[in-house]
Amino acid sequence: MANLIIDIGNTALKASWADGMTLGKTFRYQGERMMDFILSLTSKEKPEIMLLSSVRHFSEDCIKKLEKECERLVIINESILSYYGLPAYLTPDRAASIVASRFLFKNRGCTIFDFGTTLTIDFIDPEGNFKGGNISPGCRTRFKALNRYSKYIPLLGTPEDIVERGTDIAESVTSGVISGIMFEIEGYVSKYPENITVFTGGDAIYFAKRMKNSIFVVCNLVLMGLALMAVEYDKKD
């Protein structure tokens, strides 16, 4: 019997069936009926462990419904974060990225970039200890903010190519946002050259293509970490 791994972030739900650390078919849902979507995943097959990582609150009624859909429901909480030596303020997805990076890059320090609604940068040392991290607006969040708080800047998206210096509004905005993020990335990478650089999240490949340094892109890093947490939690108890 497989486990069902679910990660609910600021924008979307991502889920995957997992056999141990091996991820199977993955799903993505963006909408307001997340409970219905989860129940649709378990309508034909009941997972042994359903592991839920969420930045959103689930009511007691929803939790009781989910408990009926699996043999064991695990919700990432402060107790589980403490088990992994991680502070309570970390969101579950950041914690999962750290757990997965510890597993994939044993005995190596890592700088982990997660490109989503926010851009998070987390650091672990060669022993796997969490050394803190930073948060800034994600790529699309920056475009939306410029449009929302300016009277003349249109809402733009990520361009295929950018110029060094813009000669109109669109070029100026796209170059400013993308170049700014690239400078941000390169600043962290150059400050911690001994670390392995890991990219994950929706815009990971977009920015990886613009990197000159050697990096690792692990698109399902969060789901991998959650799958590992489900296995280890089961062994623990």
Secondary structure, DSSP 8 states (H G I E B T S, - for coil): --EEEEEE-SS-EEEEEEETTEEEEEEEE-SS-HHHHHHHHTSS---SEEEEEESS---HHHHHHHHTTSSEEEE--HHHHHHTT--TTS-HHHHHHHHHHHHHTTTS-EEEEEESSEEEEEEE-TT--EEEEEEEE-HHHHHHHHHHH-SS-------SS--SS-SSHHHHHHHHHHHHHHHHHHHHHHH-TTSEEEEEETTHHHHHTT--S--EE-TTHHHHHHHHHHHHHHHH-
